[in-house]
Amino acid sequence: MKDNVKYIDELVKIMDNNELTEIKYKDNLLKIKLKKEFPIPAEYISEVTEEEESPKSIEEIKQVTSIGIGQYFYDSVIKVGDRIKVGQNVGYILIMGVKTPIKSTVNGEIIEILVENGGNVDYGKLLLKVRA
């Protein structure tokens, strides 16, 4: 049992050092899955005013998220202000030397790229904000 705690401590350190939200470990005798959940940052929470509630002033913002763990590269593929469509290539994730393409899941105009080119990402990390 003491060895299991040691494994868990090491996995937690790996998660923290690599900014991961989920990690799995498995061997012949042990199977561990750790997952972090974070509160919504205050910068994403705002008070709704009457003006924002009117249909004319609501701006639909959608997001493109990471489908894997690795480094996200988008330079020369997209930039802020570009219009993208569902299925369009918006960069790739480099995982152990393998490039995995990232396809847009939304239509619209890119208003913000949330990860620097070559930045580390994990499953579900926000990559792009898109105005629909």
Salt bridges, closest charged atoms under 4 A:
ASP3 OD1 - LYS6 NZ 3.92
GLU10 OE2 - LYS13 NZ 3.88
ASP16 OD1 - LYS36 NZ 2.28
GLU22 OE2 - LYS33 NZ 3.91
GLU59 OE2 - ARG131 NE 3.04
GLU60 OE2 - LYS62 NZ 3.70
ASP82 OD1 - LYS79 NZ 3.16
GLU109 OE1 - ARG131 NH1 3.41
GLU112 OE1 - LYS129 NZ 3.78
